[in-house]
Each structure stands twice: as structure tokens, then as C-alpha cells.
Amino acid sequence: MSESESPHLPSNADTCLSFTIEGDWGHFRRVEGNIVKQTYRIPPRTTVAGLIAGMLGFDRNTYYSLFSDESSAIAIEPQSRLRTMNMPVNTLSTDPDNMTSVGHHRSIKLGLVTADDPVNRQQHNYEVLVSPSYRIDVWIEDTEAYQQLREFLETGKSIYPPSLGLSEYIANIEYHGEFEIGVDGSEGVTEVASSVPNAPNSVIPSPDTKTAFEKSPGFMESTEHGRQTTGFIEHGFSPTGDTLQVNGIETQVVDGRGVVFA
């Protein structure tokens, strides 16, 4: 899906799995470079795909086709006020020239840093989300992956621990169930709980609801040297966790909530 297209749902997407992911901290690194490592407020679609792929045990760079716009659909609902703070984080250099050699005449560089070696230590300011919570609705065309995800959510199983962006920000997951995806037949203005992807002009401004917009990676593909982004999504959302009113786009109904899939 290109960034100029309106949201759409594949015609064969009739049910979805719904769960909430939350934690004490979250960080979804923005692609723009900055001294302060800023975060997206809404987790990028690629991050959600990586989260689900990790739960299912997929290796890095092997699952992108599973989450293409034709074979998957994801709706993201912020369930809390999206509050951030700056946090200084100590990091270690991974430059091979800075690795410490150990052993005898056949020394091997093991990537060790001694406690009294301040040279390779760096401090960066991270903008982090405080107590973030999101409800995710997901449909995957691949039947085997869909059924395995449903089983894992039902039993609380995960191959790799779910996290909110950074691996150390371990998250909790609450499974809500499997729901039919209905089409909201209302004409005119519709209320939605999720973010509104790729349709910024459809969001109706309201003096009672704060609205924000951000563009983040939506789709990826594998390359010879790793991966590359193939499409971006612009999300309209309420940073206070309120519902939004939209007009002029088709919305869906999941568990009695208005949502928009991307």
C-alpha cells in the first residue's frame, strides 16, 4: 500500500485475532537521525509484524511476505495516554577495533569491555514511552500461521519474548479472542478506536479530542544485504487514547469497536 492510498481490507479477511500488548516502557525508534533517539507514538506496522513473527519463532528477514498488504491486515488502537520522557542509556561500542583480546599468543577478540574501560562506553538520550498499551487486531492469510498465532495467544506461549520495541522492554499480552470483521454500514461520520492509516483528510478535527499524525514504515522486503522498507503509513491517532471521528472512508467493526485496518 502506498502512502497516498486509502485504507483497505483484503476481501477474504473475515475474522481477526485481537490482543492487548502493554508494558512499563516502550521505544519504537524513528527513522530520522537525531541526537535524542526519538520514538514513534504508534508502533509501526513493521514493528507489529516483527512482534508477531517473533512470537511465532520466525527468523529475522524471513517473514515479510507473510505481512504484505495483500496477505495481512493490522489495526492498532492506543489504549492509554501516550506519554514520553527522555531517559539516558549507557551503551557499549560494537566497533570490532574496540573489542578486547583475551588468551595467549592466539588471542581471540570476544567483544569484552572491562569495568574500568570508559572509552568504549557511550551515553545516549532515548525518548521512551511510559506505560504504553495498544490493542492489536490482526488477520493473516496464511492459515498455518494464523492458527498457530491463535493457539499461542490462547495458551500464552511465545517463541521469543514479546517486547515494546527494544528487547529489554518486555511486554505483557492479554488475548481478547477471535472476532468477525464487520463492515460499518453507517453513512457519514463514523467513530473509530484505532489509528487511522493513510487517510489524514478523513479525520474530523474536534476541540475536545487532540489529534496527531506520524509517518512510519509499513512494509518491508528482504534484500541481498538484509531488508528495505517498501512503503510508509501515515497514522492519524489520539495521543490521549480517545476515539476519533472520521468521514469518507470505509471502517470495520471488531468486538463492537470501530477500527481501520492497514
Backbone as CSV, one residue per row, in Angstrom:
resi,resn,N_x,N_y,N_z,CA_x,CA_y,CA_z,C_x,C_y,C_z
1,MET,0.847,-1.189,0.000,0.000,0.000,0.000,0.881,1.238,0.000
2,SER,0.700,2.125,-0.938,1.463,3.360,-0.942,0.857,4.338,0.027
3,GLU,1.634,5.382,0.389,1.183,6.297,1.414,0.022,7.162,0.969
4,SER,-0.277,7.207,-0.343,-1.356,8.052,-0.819,-2.683,7.326,-0.911
5,GLU,-2.670,6.015,-0.757,-3.895,5.250,-0.889,-4.706,5.275,0.401
6,SER,-6.013,5.084,0.265,-6.877,4.974,1.432,-6.754,3.585,2.014
7,PRO,-7.135,3.401,3.289,-7.087,2.069,3.894,-7.985,1.094,3.136
8,HIS,-7.605,-0.152,3.123,-8.462,-1.160,2.532,-8.232,-2.469,3.256
9,LEU,-9.198,-3.352,3.141,-9.124,-4.659,3.780,-9.250,-5.713,2.695
10,PRO,-8.325,-6.698,2.631,-8.453,-7.766,1.648,-9.825,-8.426,1.739
11,SER,-10.392,-8.781,0.602,-11.767,-9.287,0.562,-11.954,-10.591,1.310
12,ASN,-10.885,-11.383,1.460,-11.018,-12.670,2.146,-10.718,-12.580,3.639
13,ALA,-10.535,-11.376,4.161,-10.303,-11.201,5.600,-11.649,-11.111,6.306
14,ASP,-12.055,-12.191,6.956,-13.371,-12.218,7.596,-13.307,-12.307,9.117
15,THR,-12.180,-12.775,9.666,-12.007,-12.827,11.123,-10.624,-12.292,11.475
16,CYS,-10.449,-11.911,12.730,-9.139,-11.446,13.175,-8.913,-11.878,14.615
17,LEU,-7.659,-11.898,15.009,-7.269,-12.181,16.379,-6.970,-10.852,17.064
18,SER,-7.418,-10.713,18.299,-7.311,-9.432,18.984,-6.625,-9.613,20.332
19,PHE,-5.617,-8.767,20.586,-4.911,-8.839,21.862,-4.394,-7.452,22.238
20,THR,-4.145,-7.281,23.522,-3.545,-6.047,24.030,-2.115,-6.340,24.445
21,ILE,-1.206,-5.453,24.058,0.183,-5.542,24.488,0.506,-4.283,25.278
22,GLU,1.118,-4.457,26.443,1.410,-3.316,27.301,2.655,-3.595,28.127
23,GLY,3.245,-2.542,28.657,4.445,-2.687,29.469,4.777,-1.391,30.175
24,ASP,5.857,-1.426,30.935,6.277,-0.234,31.673,6.904,0.807,30.746
25,TRP,7.612,0.327,29.725,8.328,1.216,28.827,8.170,0.744,27.385
26,GLY,8.346,1.656,26.442,8.339,1.306,25.033,9.198,2.279,24.250
27,HIS,9.771,1.799,23.168,10.560,2.676,22.292,10.534,2.113,20.886
28,PHE,9.962,2.867,19.969,9.900,2.476,18.556,10.694,3.525,17.778
29,ARG,11.942,3.226,17.521,12.883,4.233,17.014,12.438,4.843,15.688
30,ARG,12.414,6.159,15.669,12.093,6.874,14.440,13.251,6.740,13.460
31,VAL,12.929,6.711,12.173,13.963,6.506,11.163,14.805,7.758,10.950
32,GLU,14.306,8.929,11.343,15.079,10.143,11.177,16.223,10.158,12.193
33,GLY,17.377,10.627,11.785,18.505,10.715,12.693,18.374,11.907,13.624
34,ASN,18.781,11.725,14.876,18.694,12.795,15.853,19.591,12.440,17.028
35,ILE,20.097,13.469,17.702,20.926,13.212,18.883,20.116,12.465,19.935
36,VAL,18.873,12.919,20.147,17.955,12.183,21.010,17.264,11.118,20.166
37,LYS,17.326,9.868,20.598,16.714,8.776,19.832,15.212,8.801,20.101
38,GLN,14.488,9.430,19.180,13.055,9.650,19.365,12.254,8.395,19.059
39,THR,11.031,8.375,19.558,10.161,7.220,19.377,8.885,7.605,18.645
40,TYR,8.357,6.664,17.860,7.002,6.808,17.344,6.027,6.591,18.493
41,ARG,4.894,7.261,18.445,3.857,7.024,19.449,3.057,5.778,19.123
42,ILE,2.799,5.570,17.848,2.107,4.363,17.385,3.159,3.390,16.859
43,PRO,3.185,2.146,17.328,4.192,1.215,16.799,4.017,1.043,15.296
44,PRO,5.075,1.169,14.522,4.971,0.972,13.073,4.393,-0.401,12.746
45,ARG,3.728,-0.481,11.619,3.170,-1.776,11.199,4.271,-2.818,11.093
46,THR,5.460,-2.420,10.640,6.566,-3.364,10.534,6.986,-3.884,11.911
47,THR,6.881,-3.039,12.939,7.214,-3.464,14.297,6.206,-4.487,14.809
48,VAL,4.928,-4.245,14.538,3.893,-5.193,14.947,4.090,-6.525,14.221
49,ALA,4.418,-6.447,12.921,4.690,-7.678,12.175,5.873,-8.426,12.783
50,GLY,6.938,-7.699,13.160,8.090,-8.328,13.778,7.765,-8.933,15.126
51,LEU,6.911,-8.250,15.896,6.465,-8.777,17.189,5.766,-10.121,17.015
52,ILE,4.822,-10.173,16.078,4.059,-11.398,15.848,4.962,-12.497,15.287
53,ALA,5.843,-12.119,14.350,6.759,-13.098,13.773,7.678,-13.669,14.843
54,GLY,8.124,-12.834,15.785,8.964,-13.311,16.875,8.220,-14.272,17.783
55,MET,6.962,-13.967,18.064,6.155,-14.867,18.886,6.036,-16.237,18.215
56,LEU,5.963,-16.239,16.889,5.808,-17.487,16.153,7.143,-18.166,15.866
57,GLY,8.262,-17.487,16.164,9.569,-18.102,16.000,10.207,-17.926,14.639
58,PHE,9.734,-16.964,13.835,10.347,-16.722,12.530,11.713,-16.082,12.707
59,ASP,12.650,-16.426,11.835,13.957,-15.795,11.847,13.867,-14.396,11.236
60,ARG,14.843,-13.577,11.553,14.919,-12.220,11.023,14.937,-12.240,9.500
61,ASN,14.208,-11.331,8.902,14.163,-11.124,7.448,13.530,-12.283,6.679
62,THR,12.729,-13.121,7.352,12.127,-14.271,6.661,10.601,-14.178,6.560
63,TYR,9.989,-13.159,7.125,8.532,-13.157,7.274,7.829,-12.010,6.551
64,TYR,8.550,-11.224,5.758,7.957,-10.007,5.216,6.796,-10.279,4.265
65,SER,6.889,-11.339,3.463,5.795,-11.662,2.543,4.532,-12.070,3.296
66,LEU,4.709,-12.613,4.507,3.573,-13.018,5.327,2.717,-11.816,5.716
67,PHE,3.364,-10.639,5.786,2.676,-9.434,6.232,2.583,-8.374,5.139
68,SER,2.495,-8.812,3.892,2.280,-7.861,2.805,0.863,-7.300,2.895
69,ASP,0.599,-6.221,2.158,-0.735,-5.612,2.244,-1.807,-6.498,1.647
70,GLU,-1.437,-7.422,0.743,-2.436,-8.325,0.160,-2.731,-9.520,1.059
71,SER,-1.798,-9.877,1.953,-1.946,-11.126,2.707,-2.087,-10.917,4.207
72,SER,-2.288,-9.677,4.642,-2.449,-9.427,6.071,-3.187,-8.112,6.281
73,ALA,-3.673,-7.937,7.489,-4.340,-6.688,7.861,-4.130,-6.469,9.352
74,ILE,-3.768,-5.241,9.721,-3.468,-4.931,11.116,-4.122,-3.607,11.488
75,ALA,-4.804,-3.587,12.622,-5.349,-2.348,13.182,-4.702,-2.134,14.542
76,ILE,-4.343,-0.878,14.839,-3.611,-0.557,16.065,-4.381,0.501,16.846
77,GLU,-4.725,0.176,18.079,-5.508,1.091,18.919,-4.719,1.484,20.166
78,PRO,-4.340,2.745,20.317,-3.711,3.161,21.576,-4.749,3.162,22.689
79,GLN,-4.425,2.501,23.798,-5.394,2.367,24.886,-5.020,3.202,26.108
80,SER,-3.987,3.981,25.978,-3.569,4.808,27.100,-3.056,6.137,26.570
81,ARG,-2.898,7.086,27.455,-2.284,8.356,27.081,-0.837,8.091,26.706
82,LEU,-0.427,8.565,25.539,0.900,8.264,25.029,1.888,9.305,25.557
83,ARG,2.378,9.029,26.762,3.279,9.956,27.445,4.725,9.502,27.262
84,THR,5.625,10.456,27.051,7.035,10.122,26.857,7.916,10.883,27.848
85,MET,9.131,10.363,28.007,10.143,11.047,28.797,11.507,10.704,28.208
86,ASN,12.500,11.558,28.454,13.859,11.275,28.000,14.597,10.490,29.072
87,MET,15.270,9.422,28.625,15.987,8.561,29.558,17.413,8.346,29.050
88,PRO,18.432,8.723,29.838,19.810,8.441,29.425,20.109,6.958,29.535
89,VAL,20.709,6.396,28.495,21.009,4.964,28.449,22.489,4.774,28.133
90,ASN,23.178,3.994,28.934,24.580,3.665,28.681,24.672,2.533,27.676
91,THR,25.490,2.716,26.659,25.670,1.692,25.628,27.152,1.396,25.466
92,LEU,27.453,0.269,24.817,28.825,-0.135,24.545,29.070,-0.141,23.051
93,SER,30.244,0.268,22.643,30.593,0.274,21.232,30.675,-1.153,20.702
94,THR,30.201,-1.345,19.474,30.318,-2.659,18.825,31.324,-2.615,17.681
95,ASP,32.148,-1.553,17.639,33.197,-1.445,16.632,34.210,-2.565,16.854
96,PRO,34.493,-3.401,15.843,35.434,-4.521,16.020,36.801,-4.065,16.523
97,ASP,37.211,-2.840,16.168,38.517,-2.343,16.604,38.552,-2.061,18.102
98,ASN,37.358,-1.974,18.719,37.298,-1.688,20.144,37.150,-2.946,21.003
99,MET,37.124,-4.115,20.363,36.942,-5.350,21.107,38.218,-5.709,21.873
100,THR,38.064,-6.335,23.006,39.190,-6.692,23.861,39.689,-8.097,23.531
101,SER,40.995,-8.210,23.308,41.588,-9.511,23.019,41.920,-10.230,24.315
102,VAL,41.650,-11.540,24.370,41.972,-12.343,25.541,42.682,-13.612,25.088
103,GLY,43.336,-14.287,26.026,44.009,-15.534,25.682,45.510,-15.337,25.565
104,HIS,46.201,-16.313,24.950,47.651,-16.283,24.841,48.052,-15.760,23.461
105,HIS,49.046,-16.374,22.834,49.531,-15.840,21.566,48.483,-15.959,20.466
106,ARG,47.544,-16.882,20.599,46.439,-16.977,19.633,45.216,-16.301,20.252
107,SER,45.312,-15.020,20.438,44.233,-14.293,21.110,43.020,-14.173,20.201
108,ILE,41.870,-14.176,20.824,40.605,-14.058,20.106,39.864,-12.837,20.631
109,LYS,39.346,-12.012,19.728,38.572,-10.846,20.144,37.143,-11.271,20.444
110,LEU,36.768,-11.153,21.704,35.469,-11.655,22.145,34.437,-10.565,22.353
111,GLY,34.802,-9.314,22.105,33.821,-8.253,22.304,33.612,-7.921,23.757
112,LEU,34.669,-8.093,24.588,34.556,-7.819,26.014,34.970,-6.392,26.310
113,VAL,34.329,-5.788,27.292,34.705,-4.465,27.767,34.882,-4.551,29.265
114,THR,36.040,-4.174,29.759,36.304,-4.282,31.181,35.611,-3.169,31.943
115,ALA,35.430,-3.383,33.250,34.685,-2.442,34.075,35.367,-1.093,34.173
116,ASP,36.719,-1.075,34.053,37.436,0.184,34.192,37.786,0.806,32.846
117,ASP,37.103,0.389,31.795,37.357,0.921,30.461,36.221,1.848,30.055
118,PRO,36.375,3.174,30.279,35.291,4.102,29.957,35.268,4.537,28.501
119,VAL,36.310,4.204,27.746,36.433,4.738,26.390,35.310,4.259,25.495
120,ASN,34.981,2.960,25.585,34.003,2.380,24.677,32.559,2.573,25.145
121,ARG,32.394,3.181,26.297,31.051,3.409,26.805,30.517,4.744,26.285
122,GLN,29.247,4.717,25.889,28.610,5.923,25.385,27.265,6.090,26.069
123,GLN,26.843,7.321,26.203,25.526,7.581,26.781,24.670,8.305,25.759
124,HIS,23.481,7.765,25.511,22.536,8.354,24.565,21.235,8.656,25.295
125,ASN,20.603,9.716,24.859,19.276,10.029,25.387,18.219,9.355,24.522
126,TYR,17.408,8.532,25.150,16.307,7.860,24.474,14.990,8.502,24.914
127,GLU,14.167,8.834,23.938,12.792,9.229,24.246,11.990,7.937,24.364
128,VAL,11.418,7.682,25.524,10.720,6.415,25.741,9.261,6.680,26.105
129,LEU,8.421,5.745,25.745,7.009,5.793,26.106,6.839,5.246,27.517
130,VAL,6.001,5.893,28.296,5.777,5.497,29.677,4.451,4.742,29.782
131,SER,4.507,3.497,30.227,3.332,2.630,30.403,2.441,2.582,29.159
132,PRO,3.018,2.300,27.991,2.201,2.239,26.771,1.329,0.992,26.733
133,SER,0.180,1.114,26.082,-0.745,-0.010,25.933,-1.448,0.118,24.586
134,TYR,-1.451,-0.965,23.812,-2.075,-0.958,22.491,-2.903,-2.231,22.309
135,ARG,-4.046,-2.061,21.694,-4.820,-3.238,21.281,-4.566,-3.464,19.798
136,ILE,-4.210,-4.687,19.458,-3.865,-5.074,18.094,-4.910,-6.043,17.563
137,ASP,-5.438,-5.754,16.393,-6.310,-6.683,15.671,-5.547,-7.123,14.427
138,VAL,-5.397,-8.434,14.218,-4.570,-8.904,13.112,-5.228,-10.057,12.368
139,TRP,-5.168,-9.976,11.063,-5.572,-11.075,10.175,-4.378,-11.439,9.313
140,ILE,-4.136,-12.744,9.161,-3.062,-13.259,8.304,-3.672,-14.271,7.355
141,GLU,-3.410,-14.117,6.084,-3.988,-15.021,5.090,-3.441,-16.432,5.230
142,ASP,-2.166,-16.566,5.592,-1.556,-17.884,5.748,-2.255,-18.628,6.888
143,THR,-2.978,-19.675,6.544,-3.800,-20.395,7.518,-2.974,-21.000,8.640
144,GLU,-1.835,-21.571,8.301,-0.999,-22.211,9.323,-0.489,-21.182,10.335
145,ALA,-0.019,-20.045,9.845,0.484,-19.005,10.745,-0.640,-18.423,11.588
146,TYR,-1.802,-18.230,10.981,-2.958,-17.689,11.703,-3.380,-18.629,12.833
147,GLN,-3.482,-19.909,12.526,-3.900,-20.878,13.544,-2.854,-21.027,14.647
148,GLN,-1.579,-20.970,14.273,-0.531,-21.069,15.284,-0.550,-19.847,16.201
149,LEU,-0.760,-18.662,15.627,-0.841,-17.455,16.440,-2.027,-17.536,17.390
150,ARG,-3.155,-18.025,16.906,-4.328,-18.171,17.771,-4.035,-19.125,18.926
151,GLU,-3.366,-20.241,18.627,-3.019,-21.210,19.671,-2.065,-20.599,20.697
152,PHE,-1.062,-19.869,20.198,-0.090,-19.258,21.102,-0.751,-18.208,21.991
153,LEU,-1.657,-17.406,21.429,-2.340,-16.392,22.221,-3.258,-17.030,23.265
154,GLU,-3.906,-18.110,22.875,-4.811,-18.796,23.811,-4.048,-19.417,24.983
155,THR,-2.851,-19.909,24.711,-2.095,-20.622,25.742,-1.022,-19.758,26.404
156,GLY,-0.863,-18.525,25.927,0.160,-17.654,26.491,1.574,-18.039,26.095
157,LYS,1.714,-18.715,24.960,3.019,-19.189,24.514,3.655,-18.195,23.555
158,SER,4.982,-18.134,23.552,5.716,-17.285,22.616,7.115,-17.838,22.463
159,ILE,7.589,-17.961,21.217,8.938,-18.473,20.989,9.974,-17.450,21.462
160,TYR,9.820,-16.208,21.023,10.659,-15.120,21.511,9.806,-14.205,22.385
161,PRO,10.348,-13.704,23.494,9.549,-12.868,24.401,9.047,-11.612,23.693
162,PRO,7.778,-11.288,23.830,7.257,-10.060,23.221,7.807,-8.841,23.937
163,SER,8.104,-7.802,23.174,8.620,-6.573,23.756,8.035,-5.382,23.019
164,LEU,8.152,-4.224,23.648,7.650,-2.978,23.062,8.811,-2.207,22.451
165,GLY,9.264,-2.681,21.317,10.345,-2.031,20.592,11.694,-2.592,20.948
166,LEU,12.299,-2.128,22.023,13.593,-2.639,22.463,13.415,-3.960,23.191
167,SER,14.394,-4.840,23.036,14.266,-6.193,23.599,14.164,-6.180,25.113
168,GLU,14.751,-5.164,25.760,14.685,-5.112,27.223,13.347,-4.604,27.739
169,TYR,12.510,-4.070,26.858,11.200,-3.580,27.285,10.170,-4.704,27.126
170,ILE,10.321,-5.719,27.962,9.455,-6.892,27.901,8.007,-6.480,28.148
171,ALA,7.096,-7.080,27.385,5.684,-6.681,27.427,4.797,-7.823,27.893
172,ASN,3.632,-7.457,28.388,2.581,-8.415,28.722,1.543,-8.433,27.614
173,ILE,0.977,-9.604,27.368,-0.049,-9.735,26.335,-1.309,-10.328,26.940
174,GLU,-2.432,-9.687,26.647,-3.745,-10.184,27.055,-4.548,-10.499,25.796
175,TYR,-4.964,-11.746,25.670,-5.715,-12.177,24.492,-7.200,-11.927,24.701
176,HIS,-7.827,-11.286,23.719,-9.251,-10.980,23.816,-10.119,-11.982,23.071
177,GLY,-9.556,-12.635,22.047,-10.324,-13.636,21.325,-10.267,-13.443,19.825
178,GLU,-11.007,-14.292,19.140,-11.142,-14.212,17.683,-12.500,-13.612,17.363
179,PHE,-12.522,-12.615,16.469,-13.750,-11.884,16.184,-13.985,-11.778,14.679
180,GLU,-15.242,-11.720,14.322,-15.590,-11.442,12.934,-15.271,-9.985,12.609
181,ILE,-14.867,-9.762,11.384,-14.626,-8.401,10.905,-15.868,-7.943,10.158
182,GLY,-16.583,-7.016,10.748,-17.784,-6.497,10.124,-17.517,-5.161,9.457
183,VAL,-18.349,-4.828,8.518,-18.252,-3.548,7.829,-19.238,-2.579,8.463
184,ASP,-18.762,-1.424,8.854,-19.630,-0.407,9.434,-20.475,0.192,8.311
185,GLY,-21.769,-0.062,8.366,-22.659,0.411,7.307,-23.145,1.831,7.495
186,SER,-22.646,2.501,8.523,-23.085,3.871,8.775,-22.654,4.792,7.650
187,GLU,-23.503,5.722,7.331,-23.164,6.718,6.325,-22.724,7.996,7.020
188,GLY,-21.736,8.640,6.439,-21.269,9.894,7.010,-20.230,9.671,8.090
189,VAL,-20.376,10.376,9.187,-19.379,10.365,10.255,-19.418,9.044,11.027
190,THR,-18.216,8.461,11.257,-18.078,7.210,11.995,-17.041,7.395,13.096
191,GLU,-17.246,6.734,14.228,-16.304,6.810,15.344,-15.421,5.576,15.345
192,VAL,-14.090,5.780,15.439,-13.165,4.651,15.437,-12.247,4.735,16.653
193,ALA,-11.873,3.555,17.149,-10.979,3.472,18.306,-9.523,3.354,17.888
194,SER,-9.275,2.811,16.700,-7.904,2.574,16.251,-7.312,3.826,15.623
195,SER,-6.016,3.737,15.299,-5.415,4.784,14.489,-6.035,4.730,13.094
196,VAL,-5.917,5.817,12.366,-6.478,5.897,11.013,-5.310,5.961,10.037
197,PRO,-5.017,4.862,9.334,-3.854,4.835,8.446,-4.150,5.380,7.058
198,ASN,-3.224,6.179,6.559,-3.236,6.635,5.166,-4.494,7.373,4.746
199,ALA,-5.143,8.020,5.665,-6.327,8.813,5.309,-6.418,10.028,6.230
200,PRO,-5.376,10.879,6.244,-5.365,12.000,7.186,-6.517,12.967,6.982
201,ASN,-6.957,13.121,5.742,-8.033,14.078,5.477,-9.396,13.585,5.945
202,SER,-9.468,12.292,6.307,-10.757,11.759,6.754,-11.020,12.043,8.227
203,VAL,-9.962,12.372,8.991,-10.116,12.626,10.420,-10.752,13.996,10.641
204,ILE,-11.838,14.013,11.390,-12.563,15.257,11.646,-11.995,15.924,12.899
205,PRO,-11.468,17.143,12.774,-10.929,17.828,13.963,-12.038,18.085,14.984
206,SER,-11.658,17.986,16.258,-12.609,18.232,17.329,-11.912,19.009,18.435
207,PRO,-12.571,20.028,18.986,-11.948,20.791,20.093,-11.788,19.957,21.360
208,ASP,-12.492,18.839,21.447,-12.445,18.004,22.649,-11.463,16.840,22.532
209,THR,-10.917,16.623,21.336,-10.029,15.484,21.115,-8.753,15.938,20.432
210,LYS,-7.630,15.682,21.070,-6.349,16.015,20.480,-5.992,14.963,19.430
211,THR,-5.534,15.425,18.271,-5.196,14.520,17.180,-3.755,14.749,16.749
212,ALA,-3.048,13.680,16.458,-1.669,13.764,15.987,-1.499,12.872,14.767
213,PHE,-0.433,13.133,14.019,-0.142,12.348,12.817,1.348,12.037,12.796
214,GLU,1.678,10.834,12.328,3.074,10.480,12.142,3.190,9.424,11.046
215,LYS,4.255,9.525,10.279,4.506,8.578,9.190,5.603,7.613,9.609
216,SER,5.351,6.320,9.435,6.307,5.299,9.867,6.342,4.158,8.850
217,PRO,7.377,3.307,8.907,7.466,2.178,7.970,6.258,1.247,8.087
218,GLY,5.744,0.850,6.921,4.574,-0.022,6.911,4.860,-1.413,6.363
219,PHE,5.772,-1.495,5.388,6.030,-2.769,4.721,7.514,-2.891,4.401
220,MET,7.999,-4.119,4.411,9.401,-4.387,4.115,9.533,-5.586,3.198
221,GLU,10.716,-5.712,2.621,11.048,-6.893,1.843,12.503,-7.256,2.071
222,SER,12.813,-8.523,1.888,14.180,-8.992,2.057,15.027,-8.575,0.862
223,THR,16.284,-8.265,1.122,17.232,-7.926,0.073,18.476,-8.772,0.255
224,GLU,19.403,-8.624,-0.674,20.654,-9.379,-0.605,21.433,-9.044,0.658
225,HIS,21.289,-7.811,1.126,22.061,-7.368,2.281,21.212,-7.226,3.540
226,GLY,19.982,-7.714,3.513,19.143,-7.648,4.704,17.696,-7.347,4.390
227,ARG,17.321,-6.075,4.512,15.925,-5.704,4.286,15.845,-4.245,3.896
228,GLN,14.708,-3.875,3.308,14.474,-2.480,2.982,12.986,-2.178,3.083
229,THR,12.679,-0.937,3.428,11.292,-0.505,3.535,10.713,-0.273,2.148
230,THR,9.531,-0.795,1.905,8.893,-0.645,0.595,7.669,0.268,0.639
231,GLY,7.244,0.658,1.824,6.075,1.535,1.919,5.941,2.115,3.309
232,PHE,5.425,3.332,3.370,5.201,4.007,4.642,3.710,4.204,4.872
233,ILE,3.338,4.356,6.128,1.949,4.594,6.507,1.889,5.841,7.373
234,GLU,0.964,6.716,7.065,0.741,7.878,7.914,-0.450,7.589,8.826
235,HIS,-0.202,7.572,10.125,-1.238,7.269,11.100,-1.805,8.559,11.687
236,GLY,-3.129,8.654,11.692,-3.793,9.663,12.486,-4.296,8.998,13.756
237,PHE,-4.060,9.632,14.913,-4.419,8.981,16.166,-4.620,10.023,17.254
238,SER,-5.211,9.581,18.346,-5.370,10.432,19.517,-4.291,10.081,20.534
239,PRO,-3.373,11.000,20.851,-2.328,10.701,21.841,-2.861,10.568,23.258
240,THR,-4.132,10.882,23.457,-4.738,10.718,24.779,-5.575,9.451,24.862
241,GLY,-5.579,8.640,23.802,-6.299,7.374,23.824,-7.787,7.497,23.568
242,ASP,-8.226,8.655,23.066,-9.648,8.846,22.783,-10.001,8.297,21.404
243,THR,-11.281,8.137,21.149,-11.728,7.726,19.817,-11.690,8.923,18.873
244,LEU,-11.637,8.617,17.581,-11.613,9.654,16.556,-12.873,9.558,15.701
245,GLN,-13.283,10.677,15.163,-14.379,10.697,14.210,-13.803,10.850,12.812
246,VAL,-14.288,10.011,11.898,-13.800,10.038,10.521,-14.979,10.120,9.570
247,ASN,-14.675,10.551,8.360,-15.711,10.666,7.330,-15.071,10.383,5.976
248,GLY,-15.775,9.636,5.134,-15.305,9.417,3.772,-14.459,8.177,3.564
249,ILE,-14.291,7.336,4.580,-13.562,6.084,4.397,-14.382,4.933,4.973
250,GLU,-14.113,3.747,4.474,-14.799,2.556,4.981,-14.131,2.104,6.268
251,THR,-14.911,1.892,7.286,-14.382,1.409,8.560,-14.949,0.027,8.856
252,GLN,-14.266,-0.693,9.737,-14.698,-2.030,10.111,-15.120,-2.055,11.574
253,VAL,-15.825,-3.135,11.947,-16.257,-3.321,13.322,-15.680,-4.624,13.850
254,VAL,-14.934,-4.534,14.960,-14.332,-5.700,15.611,-14.676,-5.630,17.099
255,ASP,-15.379,-6.617,17.603,-15.736,-6.655,19.026,-16.473,-5.382,19.443
256,GLY,-17.346,-4.908,18.565,-18.143,-3.744,18.871,-17.424,-2.421,18.750
257,ARG,-16.178,-2.422,18.272,-15.378,-1.214,18.134,-15.187,-0.877,16.672
258,GLY,-15.222,0.403,16.367,-14.884,0.830,15.028,-13.366,0.873,14.863
259,VAL,-12.837,0.245,13.813,-11.394,0.216,13.570,-11.137,0.403,12.081
260,VAL,-9.881,0.717,11.776,-9.453,0.827,10.395,-8.179,-0.001,10.245
261,PHE,-8.200,-0.935,9.294,-7.046,-1.812,9.063,-6.106,-1.230,8.018
262,ALA,-4.868,-1.642,8.128,-3.866,-1.304,7.094,-3.075,-2.569,6.772
